[in-house]
Amino acid sequence: MDRAARRKSWIVGITGASGSIYGVRLTESLLKLGYDVHLIITNAGWRVLKEELDWHAGNREAVLEEKFGGFKGKVRYHSIADIGASIASGSYLVEGMVIMPCSMGTLSSVAHGSSDNLMARAADVMLKEGRTLVLVPRETPLHAIHLENMLKLSNLGVKIIPAMPAFYFKPQSLDDIVNFLVGKVLDNLRIEHQLFKRWGD
């Protein structure tokens, strides 16, 4: 299939940082817009999904079908251990990758070129192929190693979008705050959306 006919797809990674709803909402938003999503969830990420969103992950494929089935786009789940997955190769075409939320451990792995699991390998592929890579760190406070790793990645062209909500648009719910952050990520992917009210609107 040539590139013009290929349906565009993005990689979404969800790690064990708090804020799993961000990655879930991003995945939903991309699927609703007709993009396919290659989804990677770390083992700690699955635990946080259970703790924060009450996902019962005994049968992961069934849970993902329940949560993400029926959208215009399709989701394809990849095990974190599957280093032979399609998205582990630069020859496999995707638009880019977002890790949301991104733990400091995963951020460090990406910053230092560690490719010992599929999350880190897929991010490394984005870097070597010059494709879009966005990390959404969710940690506080930040110490010097965290900041140095973020600076290193920023200097390599990685977009660092911390999970920092805004309040100028007068959010009325947690959903509004989640949508704002997901919208900021979509802005940086150059994807149009209507998730929040912009300044001046």
Secondary structure, 3 states (H helix, E strand, C coil): CCCCCCCCEEEEEECCCCCHHHHHHHHHHHHHCCCEEEEEECHHHHHHHHHHHCCCCCCHHHHHHHHHCCCCCCEEEECCCCCCCHHHCCCCCCCEEEEEEECHHHHHHHHCCCCCCHHHHHHHHHHHHCCEEEEEECCCCCCHHHHHHHHHHHHCCCEECCCCCCCCCCCCCHHHHHHHHHHHHHHHCCCCCCCCCCCCC
